[in-house]
Amino acid sequence: MKKSASARAAGTPATVELTRAGVPFTAHAYEHDRGATSFGIEAADELDVDPARVFKTLIADADGRLVVGIVPVTGQLDLKALAAAVGAKRVSLADPALAQRRTGYIVGGISPVGQKSRLETVLDASASVFETVYVSGGRRGFDIELTPSDLLRVTDGRLVAIAR
């Protein structure tokens, strides 16, 4: 998989980090509808991809520290499973403003790659059945496609069942 010309043009922290790390990826840009409320489903529709292959990046508060949960857009984050995966007693979704400050991305465009602060990352185990998956490339209307193993490598993530 090679990055396309649009990947270089995007120049997001995610594409910069992937390029620097030598991780192959494909950039997929589409026209974002400002009225869309489900950014992941919008991406799947616009890119004509099985929604099970499109993953959303959620920032959660785990006993006072922020962690990343990456789950299919077709499901939801199982907070208890994420808590067990990161060794926390309680996990809740983080305040969106805090998530934006700590990652450097806006809600709906939070990428698991290239965040301002590297956070502990857990990718849902369902990703392992796909050759490649799609995650936000760092802005609304821009996804990156890469292998689950490369995503785990570049984020120092772990593969655990955290979706329901």
Chimera marker file (.cmm) of the C-alpha trace (Angstrom):
<marker_set name="trace">
<marker id="1" x="0.000" y="0.000" z="0.000" r="1" g="1" b="0" radius="0.5"/>
<marker id="2" x="1.421" y="3.389" z="-0.929" r="1" g="1" b="0" radius="0.5"/>
<marker id="3" x="0.403" y="6.817" z="0.112" r="1" g="1" b="0" radius="0.5"/>
<marker id="4" x="-1.316" y="8.755" z="-2.601" r="1" g="1" b="0" radius="0.5"/>
<marker id="5" x="-0.622" y="12.299" z="-3.738" r="1" g="1" b="0" radius="0.5"/>
<marker id="6" x="-3.562" y="13.432" z="-1.627" r="1" g="1" b="0" radius="0.5"/>
<marker id="7" x="-1.759" y="12.070" z="1.467" r="1" g="1" b="0" radius="0.5"/>
<marker id="8" x="1.119" y="14.445" z="0.903" r="1" g="1" b="0" radius="0.5"/>
<marker id="9" x="-1.304" y="17.292" z="0.264" r="1" g="1" b="0" radius="0.5"/>
<marker id="10" x="-3.199" y="16.552" z="3.489" r="1" g="1" b="0" radius="0.5"/>
<marker id="11" x="-0.131" y="17.051" z="5.662" r="1" g="1" b="0" radius="0.5"/>
<marker id="12" x="-1.824" y="16.151" z="8.918" r="1" g="1" b="0" radius="0.5"/>
<marker id="13" x="0.163" y="15.104" z="11.995" r="1" g="1" b="0" radius="0.5"/>
<marker id="14" x="-1.078" y="11.547" z="11.303" r="1" g="1" b="0" radius="0.5"/>
<marker id="15" x="0.321" y="11.414" z="7.763" r="1" g="1" b="0" radius="0.5"/>
<marker id="16" x="3.557" y="13.067" z="8.902" r="1" g="1" b="0" radius="0.5"/>
<marker id="17" x="4.032" y="10.462" z="11.658" r="1" g="1" b="0" radius="0.5"/>
<marker id="18" x="3.187" y="7.543" z="9.369" r="1" g="1" b="0" radius="0.5"/>
<marker id="19" x="5.606" y="8.804" z="6.730" r="1" g="1" b="0" radius="0.5"/>
<marker id="20" x="8.358" y="9.377" z="9.295" r="1" g="1" b="0" radius="0.5"/>
<marker id="21" x="7.822" y="5.854" z="10.703" r="1" g="1" b="0" radius="0.5"/>
<marker id="22" x="7.887" y="4.312" z="7.212" r="1" g="1" b="0" radius="0.5"/>
<marker id="23" x="4.371" y="2.926" z="7.608" r="1" g="1" b="0" radius="0.5"/>
<marker id="24" x="2.562" y="2.361" z="4.301" r="1" g="1" b="0" radius="0.5"/>
<marker id="25" x="-0.909" y="3.861" z="4.115" r="1" g="1" b="0" radius="0.5"/>
<marker id="26" x="-3.454" y="5.082" z="1.604" r="1" g="1" b="0" radius="0.5"/>
<marker id="27" x="-5.121" y="8.459" z="2.037" r="1" g="1" b="0" radius="0.5"/>
<marker id="28" x="-8.821" y="8.819" z="1.284" r="1" g="1" b="0" radius="0.5"/>
<marker id="29" x="-10.304" y="12.308" z="1.138" r="1" g="1" b="0" radius="0.5"/>
<marker id="30" x="-13.986" y="13.003" z="0.633" r="1" g="1" b="0" radius="0.5"/>
<marker id="31" x="-16.295" y="15.985" z="0.833" r="1" g="1" b="0" radius="0.5"/>
<marker id="32" x="-17.429" y="16.217" z="4.475" r="1" g="1" b="0" radius="0.5"/>
<marker id="33" x="-21.068" y="17.157" z="5.001" r="1" g="1" b="0" radius="0.5"/>
<marker id="34" x="-21.161" y="19.747" z="7.805" r="1" g="1" b="0" radius="0.5"/>
<marker id="35" x="-24.588" y="18.404" z="8.766" r="1" g="1" b="0" radius="0.5"/>
<marker id="36" x="-23.302" y="14.867" z="9.356" r="1" g="1" b="0" radius="0.5"/>
<marker id="37" x="-23.423" y="13.663" z="12.946" r="1" g="1" b="0" radius="0.5"/>
<marker id="38" x="-21.957" y="10.195" z="12.508" r="1" g="1" b="0" radius="0.5"/>
<marker id="39" x="-18.558" y="10.912" z="11.015" r="1" g="1" b="0" radius="0.5"/>
<marker id="40" x="-17.561" y="7.248" z="10.691" r="1" g="1" b="0" radius="0.5"/>
<marker id="41" x="-20.743" y="6.186" z="8.910" r="1" g="1" b="0" radius="0.5"/>
<marker id="42" x="-20.363" y="9.222" z="6.645" r="1" g="1" b="0" radius="0.5"/>
<marker id="43" x="-16.802" y="8.090" z="5.817" r="1" g="1" b="0" radius="0.5"/>
<marker id="44" x="-17.953" y="4.537" z="5.037" r="1" g="1" b="0" radius="0.5"/>
<marker id="45" x="-20.724" y="5.831" z="2.783" r="1" g="1" b="0" radius="0.5"/>
<marker id="46" x="-18.566" y="8.399" z="1.004" r="1" g="1" b="0" radius="0.5"/>
<marker id="47" x="-15.677" y="5.969" z="0.490" r="1" g="1" b="0" radius="0.5"/>
<marker id="48" x="-17.996" y="3.067" z="-0.424" r="1" g="1" b="0" radius="0.5"/>
<marker id="49" x="-16.394" y="0.815" z="2.199" r="1" g="1" b="0" radius="0.5"/>
<marker id="50" x="-17.899" y="-1.819" z="4.483" r="1" g="1" b="0" radius="0.5"/>
<marker id="51" x="-18.640" y="0.156" z="7.696" r="1" g="1" b="0" radius="0.5"/>
<marker id="52" x="-17.173" y="-2.711" z="9.758" r="1" g="1" b="0" radius="0.5"/>
<marker id="53" x="-13.744" y="-1.729" z="8.332" r="1" g="1" b="0" radius="0.5"/>
<marker id="54" x="-14.090" y="1.908" z="9.384" r="1" g="1" b="0" radius="0.5"/>
<marker id="55" x="-13.005" y="2.564" z="12.965" r="1" g="1" b="0" radius="0.5"/>
<marker id="56" x="-13.684" y="5.541" z="15.210" r="1" g="1" b="0" radius="0.5"/>
<marker id="57" x="-11.167" y="6.888" z="17.677" r="1" g="1" b="0" radius="0.5"/>
<marker id="58" x="-12.632" y="7.594" z="21.102" r="1" g="1" b="0" radius="0.5"/>
<marker id="59" x="-10.821" y="9.273" z="23.973" r="1" g="1" b="0" radius="0.5"/>
<marker id="60" x="-11.745" y="8.002" z="27.419" r="1" g="1" b="0" radius="0.5"/>
<marker id="61" x="-10.911" y="8.940" z="30.993" r="1" g="1" b="0" radius="0.5"/>
<marker id="62" x="-9.570" y="5.880" z="32.821" r="1" g="1" b="0" radius="0.5"/>
<marker id="63" x="-9.176" y="6.668" z="36.513" r="1" g="1" b="0" radius="0.5"/>
<marker id="64" x="-8.017" y="10.193" z="35.679" r="1" g="1" b="0" radius="0.5"/>
<marker id="65" x="-5.751" y="9.400" z="32.718" r="1" g="1" b="0" radius="0.5"/>
<marker id="66" x="-6.725" y="9.598" z="29.083" r="1" g="1" b="0" radius="0.5"/>
<marker id="67" x="-6.670" y="6.485" z="26.888" r="1" g="1" b="0" radius="0.5"/>
<marker id="68" x="-7.680" y="5.748" z="23.301" r="1" g="1" b="0" radius="0.5"/>
<marker id="69" x="-10.270" y="3.159" z="22.295" r="1" g="1" b="0" radius="0.5"/>
<marker id="70" x="-10.578" y="2.396" z="18.584" r="1" g="1" b="0" radius="0.5"/>
<marker id="71" x="-13.785" y="0.564" z="17.643" r="1" g="1" b="0" radius="0.5"/>
<marker id="72" x="-15.812" y="-0.063" z="14.476" r="1" g="1" b="0" radius="0.5"/>
<marker id="73" x="-18.242" y="2.714" z="13.581" r="1" g="1" b="0" radius="0.5"/>
<marker id="74" x="-20.940" y="0.028" z="13.486" r="1" g="1" b="0" radius="0.5"/>
<marker id="75" x="-20.582" y="-0.613" z="17.232" r="1" g="1" b="0" radius="0.5"/>
<marker id="76" x="-20.006" y="1.087" z="20.531" r="1" g="1" b="0" radius="0.5"/>
<marker id="77" x="-17.123" y="1.225" z="22.955" r="1" g="1" b="0" radius="0.5"/>
<marker id="78" x="-17.628" y="-1.204" z="25.852" r="1" g="1" b="0" radius="0.5"/>
<marker id="79" x="-16.357" y="0.929" z="28.735" r="1" g="1" b="0" radius="0.5"/>
<marker id="80" x="-16.014" y="-2.046" z="31.101" r="1" g="1" b="0" radius="0.5"/>
<marker id="81" x="-13.929" y="-3.949" z="28.541" r="1" g="1" b="0" radius="0.5"/>
<marker id="82" x="-11.723" y="-0.891" z="27.994" r="1" g="1" b="0" radius="0.5"/>
<marker id="83" x="-11.302" y="-0.495" z="31.754" r="1" g="1" b="0" radius="0.5"/>
<marker id="84" x="-10.158" y="-4.107" z="32.023" r="1" g="1" b="0" radius="0.5"/>
<marker id="85" x="-7.799" y="-3.665" z="29.062" r="1" g="1" b="0" radius="0.5"/>
<marker id="86" x="-6.053" y="-0.648" z="30.601" r="1" g="1" b="0" radius="0.5"/>
<marker id="87" x="-6.214" y="-1.790" z="34.230" r="1" g="1" b="0" radius="0.5"/>
<marker id="88" x="-8.636" y="0.892" z="35.401" r="1" g="1" b="0" radius="0.5"/>
<marker id="89" x="-11.536" y="0.684" z="37.834" r="1" g="1" b="0" radius="0.5"/>
<marker id="90" x="-13.699" y="3.229" z="36.026" r="1" g="1" b="0" radius="0.5"/>
<marker id="91" x="-13.740" y="4.511" z="32.470" r="1" g="1" b="0" radius="0.5"/>
<marker id="92" x="-15.955" y="7.172" z="30.933" r="1" g="1" b="0" radius="0.5"/>
<marker id="93" x="-15.784" y="9.075" z="27.675" r="1" g="1" b="0" radius="0.5"/>
<marker id="94" x="-13.541" y="12.107" z="28.042" r="1" g="1" b="0" radius="0.5"/>
<marker id="95" x="-14.797" y="15.652" z="27.820" r="1" g="1" b="0" radius="0.5"/>
<marker id="96" x="-14.627" y="16.581" z="24.108" r="1" g="1" b="0" radius="0.5"/>
<marker id="97" x="-12.744" y="19.838" z="24.798" r="1" g="1" b="0" radius="0.5"/>
<marker id="98" x="-10.114" y="17.941" z="26.793" r="1" g="1" b="0" radius="0.5"/>
<marker id="99" x="-9.841" y="15.281" z="24.065" r="1" g="1" b="0" radius="0.5"/>
<marker id="100" x="-9.255" y="18.010" z="21.492" r="1" g="1" b="0" radius="0.5"/>
<marker id="101" x="-6.600" y="19.763" z="23.608" r="1" g="1" b="0" radius="0.5"/>
<marker id="102" x="-4.676" y="16.566" z="24.384" r="1" g="1" b="0" radius="0.5"/>
<marker id="103" x="-4.786" y="15.089" z="20.871" r="1" g="1" b="0" radius="0.5"/>
<marker id="104" x="-4.500" y="18.254" z="18.787" r="1" g="1" b="0" radius="0.5"/>
<marker id="105" x="-7.436" y="17.144" z="16.663" r="1" g="1" b="0" radius="0.5"/>
<marker id="106" x="-11.095" y="18.207" z="16.553" r="1" g="1" b="0" radius="0.5"/>
<marker id="107" x="-13.922" y="15.839" z="17.423" r="1" g="1" b="0" radius="0.5"/>
<marker id="108" x="-14.917" y="13.955" z="14.298" r="1" g="1" b="0" radius="0.5"/>
<marker id="109" x="-11.332" y="14.150" z="13.073" r="1" g="1" b="0" radius="0.5"/>
<marker id="110" x="-9.399" y="12.633" z="15.977" r="1" g="1" b="0" radius="0.5"/>
<marker id="111" x="-6.830" y="10.255" z="14.581" r="1" g="1" b="0" radius="0.5"/>
<marker id="112" x="-5.203" y="7.557" z="16.697" r="1" g="1" b="0" radius="0.5"/>
<marker id="113" x="-1.923" y="8.512" z="14.978" r="1" g="1" b="0" radius="0.5"/>
<marker id="114" x="0.065" y="11.714" z="15.455" r="1" g="1" b="0" radius="0.5"/>
<marker id="115" x="-1.599" y="12.925" z="18.623" r="1" g="1" b="0" radius="0.5"/>
<marker id="116" x="0.066" y="15.749" z="20.598" r="1" g="1" b="0" radius="0.5"/>
<marker id="117" x="0.329" y="13.468" z="23.629" r="1" g="1" b="0" radius="0.5"/>
<marker id="118" x="0.819" y="9.755" z="23.028" r="1" g="1" b="0" radius="0.5"/>
<marker id="119" x="-1.962" y="7.990" z="24.897" r="1" g="1" b="0" radius="0.5"/>
<marker id="120" x="-2.321" y="4.331" z="25.769" r="1" g="1" b="0" radius="0.5"/>
<marker id="121" x="-4.190" y="2.823" z="22.821" r="1" g="1" b="0" radius="0.5"/>
<marker id="122" x="-6.447" y="-0.205" z="22.463" r="1" g="1" b="0" radius="0.5"/>
<marker id="123" x="-7.758" y="-1.384" z="19.086" r="1" g="1" b="0" radius="0.5"/>
<marker id="124" x="-10.822" y="-3.607" z="19.024" r="1" g="1" b="0" radius="0.5"/>
<marker id="125" x="-10.019" y="-7.217" z="18.174" r="1" g="1" b="0" radius="0.5"/>
<marker id="126" x="-12.485" y="-7.177" z="15.268" r="1" g="1" b="0" radius="0.5"/>
<marker id="127" x="-9.863" y="-5.259" z="13.262" r="1" g="1" b="0" radius="0.5"/>
<marker id="128" x="-7.772" y="-8.423" z="12.998" r="1" g="1" b="0" radius="0.5"/>
<marker id="129" x="-10.167" y="-9.998" z="10.480" r="1" g="1" b="0" radius="0.5"/>
<marker id="130" x="-9.442" y="-7.290" z="7.899" r="1" g="1" b="0" radius="0.5"/>
<marker id="131" x="-6.374" y="-6.882" z="5.719" r="1" g="1" b="0" radius="0.5"/>
<marker id="132" x="-6.724" y="-3.102" z="6.132" r="1" g="1" b="0" radius="0.5"/>
<marker id="133" x="-8.856" y="-0.759" z="8.219" r="1" g="1" b="0" radius="0.5"/>
<marker id="134" x="-9.782" y="2.904" z="7.929" r="1" g="1" b="0" radius="0.5"/>
<marker id="135" x="-9.267" y="5.470" z="10.695" r="1" g="1" b="0" radius="0.5"/>
<marker id="136" x="-9.430" y="9.245" z="10.739" r="1" g="1" b="0" radius="0.5"/>
<marker id="137" x="-6.481" y="10.880" z="9.067" r="1" g="1" b="0" radius="0.5"/>
<marker id="138" x="-6.669" y="13.911" z="11.324" r="1" g="1" b="0" radius="0.5"/>
<marker id="139" x="-9.524" y="15.957" z="9.988" r="1" g="1" b="0" radius="0.5"/>
<marker id="140" x="-13.144" y="15.532" z="9.015" r="1" g="1" b="0" radius="0.5"/>
<marker id="141" x="-13.405" y="14.255" z="5.457" r="1" g="1" b="0" radius="0.5"/>
<marker id="142" x="-10.041" y="12.492" z="5.497" r="1" g="1" b="0" radius="0.5"/>
<marker id="143" x="-9.391" y="8.856" z="6.407" r="1" g="1" b="0" radius="0.5"/>
<marker id="144" x="-6.269" y="6.749" z="6.197" r="1" g="1" b="0" radius="0.5"/>
<marker id="145" x="-6.215" y="3.065" z="5.324" r="1" g="1" b="0" radius="0.5"/>
<marker id="146" x="-3.545" y="0.834" z="6.833" r="1" g="1" b="0" radius="0.5"/>
<marker id="147" x="-3.079" y="-2.650" z="8.197" r="1" g="1" b="0" radius="0.5"/>
<marker id="148" x="-4.190" y="-3.311" z="11.772" r="1" g="1" b="0" radius="0.5"/>
<marker id="149" x="-0.655" y="-4.465" z="12.636" r="1" g="1" b="0" radius="0.5"/>
<marker id="150" x="0.839" y="-1.198" z="11.364" r="1" g="1" b="0" radius="0.5"/>
<marker id="151" x="-1.768" y="0.786" z="13.300" r="1" g="1" b="0" radius="0.5"/>
<marker id="152" x="-0.834" y="-1.106" z="16.458" r="1" g="1" b="0" radius="0.5"/>
<marker id="153" x="2.862" y="-0.635" z="15.808" r="1" g="1" b="0" radius="0.5"/>
<marker id="154" x="2.705" y="3.114" z="15.212" r="1" g="1" b="0" radius="0.5"/>
<marker id="155" x="0.483" y="3.729" z="18.264" r="1" g="1" b="0" radius="0.5"/>
<marker id="156" x="2.158" y="1.153" z="20.555" r="1" g="1" b="0" radius="0.5"/>
<marker id="157" x="-1.369" y="-0.214" z="20.845" r="1" g="1" b="0" radius="0.5"/>
<marker id="158" x="-2.843" y="-3.523" z="21.916" r="1" g="1" b="0" radius="0.5"/>
<marker id="159" x="-5.548" y="-5.633" z="20.268" r="1" g="1" b="0" radius="0.5"/>
<marker id="160" x="-8.382" y="-6.417" z="22.715" r="1" g="1" b="0" radius="0.5"/>
<marker id="161" x="-12.142" y="-6.973" z="22.360" r="1" g="1" b="0" radius="0.5"/>
<marker id="162" x="-13.509" y="-3.578" z="23.495" r="1" g="1" b="0" radius="0.5"/>
<marker id="163" x="-16.549" y="-3.121" z="21.221" r="1" g="1" b="0" radius="0.5"/>
<marker id="164" x="-20.122" y="-4.196" z="21.652" r="1" g="1" b="0" radius="0.5"/>
<link id1="1" id2="2" r="1" g="1" b="0" radius="0.2"/>
<link id1="2" id2="3" r="1" g="1" b="0" radius="0.2"/>
<link id1="3" id2="4" r="1" g="1" b="0" radius="0.2"/>
<link id1="4" id2="5" r="1" g="1" b="0" radius="0.2"/>
<link id1="5" id2="6" r="1" g="1" b="0" radius="0.2"/>
<link id1="6" id2="7" r="1" g="1" b="0" radius="0.2"/>
<link id1="7" id2="8" r="1" g="1" b="0" radius="0.2"/>
<link id1="8" id2="9" r="1" g="1" b="0" radius="0.2"/>
<link id1="9" id2="10" r="1" g="1" b="0" radius="0.2"/>
<link id1="10" id2="11" r="1" g="1" b="0" radius="0.2"/>
<link id1="11" id2="12" r="1" g="1" b="0" radius="0.2"/>
<link id1="12" id2="13" r="1" g="1" b="0" radius="0.2"/>
<link id1="13" id2="14" r="1" g="1" b="0" radius="0.2"/>
<link id1="14" id2="15" r="1" g="1" b="0" radius="0.2"/>
<link id1="15" id2="16" r="1" g="1" b="0" radius="0.2"/>
<link id1="16" id2="17" r="1" g="1" b="0" radius="0.2"/>
<link id1="17" id2="18" r="1" g="1" b="0" radius="0.2"/>
<link id1="18" id2="19" r="1" g="1" b="0" radius="0.2"/>
<link id1="19" id2="20" r="1" g="1" b="0" radius="0.2"/>
<link id1="20" id2="21" r="1" g="1" b="0" radius="0.2"/>
<link id1="21" id2="22" r="1" g="1" b="0" radius="0.2"/>
<link id1="22" id2="23" r="1" g="1" b="0" radius="0.2"/>
<link id1="23" id2="24" r="1" g="1" b="0" radius="0.2"/>
<link id1="24" id2="25" r="1" g="1" b="0" radius="0.2"/>
<link id1="25" id2="26" r="1" g="1" b="0" radius="0.2"/>
<link id1="26" id2="27" r="1" g="1" b="0" radius="0.2"/>
<link id1="27" id2="28" r="1" g="1" b="0" radius="0.2"/>
<link id1="28" id2="29" r="1" g="1" b="0" radius="0.2"/>
<link id1="29" id2="30" r="1" g="1" b="0" radius="0.2"/>
<link id1="30" id2="31" r="1" g="1" b="0" radius="0.2"/>
<link id1="31" id2="32" r="1" g="1" b="0" radius="0.2"/>
<link id1="32" id2="33" r="1" g="1" b="0" radius="0.2"/>
<link id1="33" id2="34" r="1" g="1" b="0" radius="0.2"/>
<link id1="34" id2="35" r="1" g="1" b="0" radius="0.2"/>
<link id1="35" id2="36" r="1" g="1" b="0" radius="0.2"/>
<link id1="36" id2="37" r="1" g="1" b="0" radius="0.2"/>
<link id1="37" id2="38" r="1" g="1" b="0" radius="0.2"/>
<link id1="38" id2="39" r="1" g="1" b="0" radius="0.2"/>
<link id1="39" id2="40" r="1" g="1" b="0" radius="0.2"/>
<link id1="40" id2="41" r="1" g="1" b="0" radius="0.2"/>
<link id1="41" id2="42" r="1" g="1" b="0" radius="0.2"/>
<link id1="42" id2="43" r="1" g="1" b="0" radius="0.2"/>
<link id1="43" id2="44" r="1" g="1" b="0" radius="0.2"/>
<link id1="44" id2="45" r="1" g="1" b="0" radius="0.2"/>
<link id1="45" id2="46" r="1" g="1" b="0" radius="0.2"/>
<link id1="46" id2="47" r="1" g="1" b="0" radius="0.2"/>
<link id1="47" id2="48" r="1" g="1" b="0" radius="0.2"/>
<link id1="48" id2="49" r="1" g="1" b="0" radius="0.2"/>
<link id1="49" id2="50" r="1" g="1" b="0" radius="0.2"/>
<link id1="50" id2="51" r="1" g="1" b="0" radius="0.2"/>
<link id1="51" id2="52" r="1" g="1" b="0" radius="0.2"/>
<link id1="52" id2="53" r="1" g="1" b="0" radius="0.2"/>
<link id1="53" id2="54" r="1" g="1" b="0" radius="0.2"/>
<link id1="54" id2="55" r="1" g="1" b="0" radius="0.2"/>
<link id1="55" id2="56" r="1" g="1" b="0" radius="0.2"/>
<link id1="56" id2="57" r="1" g="1" b="0" radius="0.2"/>
<link id1="57" id2="58" r="1" g="1" b="0" radius="0.2"/>
<link id1="58" id2="59" r="1" g="1" b="0" radius="0.2"/>
<link id1="59" id2="60" r="1" g="1" b="0" radius="0.2"/>
<link id1="60" id2="61" r="1" g="1" b="0" radius="0.2"/>
<link id1="61" id2="62" r="1" g="1" b="0" radius="0.2"/>
<link id1="62" id2="63" r="1" g="1" b="0" radius="0.2"/>
<link id1="63" id2="64" r="1" g="1" b="0" radius="0.2"/>
<link id1="64" id2="65" r="1" g="1" b="0" radius="0.2"/>
<link id1="65" id2="66" r="1" g="1" b="0" radius="0.2"/>
<link id1="66" id2="67" r="1" g="1" b="0" radius="0.2"/>
<link id1="67" id2="68" r="1" g="1" b="0" radius="0.2"/>
<link id1="68" id2="69" r="1" g="1" b="0" radius="0.2"/>
<link id1="69" id2="70" r="1" g="1" b="0" radius="0.2"/>
<link id1="70" id2="71" r="1" g="1" b="0" radius="0.2"/>
<link id1="71" id2="72" r="1" g="1" b="0" radius="0.2"/>
<link id1="72" id2="73" r="1" g="1" b="0" radius="0.2"/>
<link id1="73" id2="74" r="1" g="1" b="0" radius="0.2"/>
<link id1="74" id2="75" r="1" g="1" b="0" radius="0.2"/>
<link id1="75" id2="76" r="1" g="1" b="0" radius="0.2"/>
<link id1="76" id2="77" r="1" g="1" b="0" radius="0.2"/>
<link id1="77" id2="78" r="1" g="1" b="0" radius="0.2"/>
<link id1="78" id2="79" r="1" g="1" b="0" radius="0.2"/>
<link id1="79" id2="80" r="1" g="1" b="0" radius="0.2"/>
<link id1="80" id2="81" r="1" g="1" b="0" radius="0.2"/>
<link id1="81" id2="82" r="1" g="1" b="0" radius="0.2"/>
<link id1="82" id2="83" r="1" g="1" b="0" radius="0.2"/>
<link id1="83" id2="84" r="1" g="1" b="0" radius="0.2"/>
<link id1="84" id2="85" r="1" g="1" b="0" radius="0.2"/>
<link id1="85" id2="86" r="1" g="1" b="0" radius="0.2"/>
<link id1="86" id2="87" r="1" g="1" b="0" radius="0.2"/>
<link id1="87" id2="88" r="1" g="1" b="0" radius="0.2"/>
<link id1="88" id2="89" r="1" g="1" b="0" radius="0.2"/>
<link id1="89" id2="90" r="1" g="1" b="0" radius="0.2"/>
<link id1="90" id2="91" r="1" g="1" b="0" radius="0.2"/>
<link id1="91" id2="92" r="1" g="1" b="0" radius="0.2"/>
<link id1="92" id2="93" r="1" g="1" b="0" radius="0.2"/>
<link id1="93" id2="94" r="1" g="1" b="0" radius="0.2"/>
<link id1="94" id2="95" r="1" g="1" b="0" radius="0.2"/>
<link id1="95" id2="96" r="1" g="1" b="0" radius="0.2"/>
<link id1="96" id2="97" r="1" g="1" b="0" radius="0.2"/>
<link id1="97" id2="98" r="1" g="1" b="0" radius="0.2"/>
<link id1="98" id2="99" r="1" g="1" b="0" radius="0.2"/>
<link id1="99" id2="100" r="1" g="1" b="0" radius="0.2"/>
<link id1="100" id2="101" r="1" g="1" b="0" radius="0.2"/>
<link id1="101" id2="102" r="1" g="1" b="0" radius="0.2"/>
<link id1="102" id2="103" r="1" g="1" b="0" radius="0.2"/>
<link id1="103" id2="104" r="1" g="1" b="0" radius="0.2"/>
<link id1="104" id2="105" r="1" g="1" b="0" radius="0.2"/>
<link id1="105" id2="106" r="1" g="1" b="0" radius="0.2"/>
<link id1="106" id2="107" r="1" g="1" b="0" radius="0.2"/>
<link id1="107" id2="108" r="1" g="1" b="0" radius="0.2"/>
<link id1="108" id2="109" r="1" g="1" b="0" radius="0.2"/>
<link id1="109" id2="110" r="1" g="1" b="0" radius="0.2"/>
<link id1="110" id2="111" r="1" g="1" b="0" radius="0.2"/>
<link id1="111" id2="112" r="1" g="1" b="0" radius="0.2"/>
<link id1="112" id2="113" r="1" g="1" b="0" radius="0.2"/>
<link id1="113" id2="114" r="1" g="1" b="0" radius="0.2"/>
<link id1="114" id2="115" r="1" g="1" b="0" radius="0.2"/>
<link id1="115" id2="116" r="1" g="1" b="0" radius="0.2"/>
<link id1="116" id2="117" r="1" g="1" b="0" radius="0.2"/>
<link id1="117" id2="118" r="1" g="1" b="0" radius="0.2"/>
<link id1="118" id2="119" r="1" g="1" b="0" radius="0.2"/>
<link id1="119" id2="120" r="1" g="1" b="0" radius="0.2"/>
<link id1="120" id2="121" r="1" g="1" b="0" radius="0.2"/>
<link id1="121" id2="122" r="1" g="1" b="0" radius="0.2"/>
<link id1="122" id2="123" r="1" g="1" b="0" radius="0.2"/>
<link id1="123" id2="124" r="1" g="1" b="0" radius="0.2"/>
<link id1="124" id2="125" r="1" g="1" b="0" radius="0.2"/>
<link id1="125" id2="126" r="1" g="1" b="0" radius="0.2"/>
<link id1="126" id2="127" r="1" g="1" b="0" radius="0.2"/>
<link id1="127" id2="128" r="1" g="1" b="0" radius="0.2"/>
<link id1="128" id2="129" r="1" g="1" b="0" radius="0.2"/>
<link id1="129" id2="130" r="1" g="1" b="0" radius="0.2"/>
<link id1="130" id2="131" r="1" g="1" b="0" radius="0.2"/>
<link id1="131" id2="132" r="1" g="1" b="0" radius="0.2"/>
<link id1="132" id2="133" r="1" g="1" b="0" radius="0.2"/>
<link id1="133" id2="134" r="1" g="1" b="0" radius="0.2"/>
<link id1="134" id2="135" r="1" g="1" b="0" radius="0.2"/>
<link id1="135" id2="136" r="1" g="1" b="0" radius="0.2"/>
<link id1="136" id2="137" r="1" g="1" b="0" radius="0.2"/>
<link id1="137" id2="138" r="1" g="1" b="0" radius="0.2"/>
<link id1="138" id2="139" r="1" g="1" b="0" radius="0.2"/>
<link id1="139" id2="140" r="1" g="1" b="0" radius="0.2"/>
<link id1="140" id2="141" r="1" g="1" b="0" radius="0.2"/>
<link id1="141" id2="142" r="1" g="1" b="0" radius="0.2"/>
<link id1="142" id2="143" r="1" g="1" b="0" radius="0.2"/>
<link id1="143" id2="144" r="1" g="1" b="0" radius="0.2"/>
<link id1="144" id2="145" r="1" g="1" b="0" radius="0.2"/>
<link id1="145" id2="146" r="1" g="1" b="0" radius="0.2"/>
<link id1="146" id2="147" r="1" g="1" b="0" radius="0.2"/>
<link id1="147" id2="148" r="1" g="1" b="0" radius="0.2"/>
<link id1="148" id2="149" r="1" g="1" b="0" radius="0.2"/>
<link id1="149" id2="150" r="1" g="1" b="0" radius="0.2"/>
<link id1="150" id2="151" r="1" g="1" b="0" radius="0.2"/>
<link id1="151" id2="152" r="1" g="1" b="0" radius="0.2"/>
<link id1="152" id2="153" r="1" g="1" b="0" radius="0.2"/>
<link id1="153" id2="154" r="1" g="1" b="0" radius="0.2"/>
<link id1="154" id2="155" r="1" g="1" b="0" radius="0.2"/>
<link id1="155" id2="156" r="1" g="1" b="0" radius="0.2"/>
<link id1="156" id2="157" r="1" g="1" b="0" radius="0.2"/>
<link id1="157" id2="158" r="1" g="1" b="0" radius="0.2"/>
<link id1="158" id2="159" r="1" g="1" b="0" radius="0.2"/>
<link id1="159" id2="160" r="1" g="1" b="0" radius="0.2"/>
<link id1="160" id2="161" r="1" g="1" b="0" radius="0.2"/>
<link id1="161" id2="162" r="1" g="1" b="0" radius="0.2"/>
<link id1="162" id2="163" r="1" g="1" b="0" radius="0.2"/>
<link id1="163" id2="164" r="1" g="1" b="0" radius="0.2"/>
</marker_set>
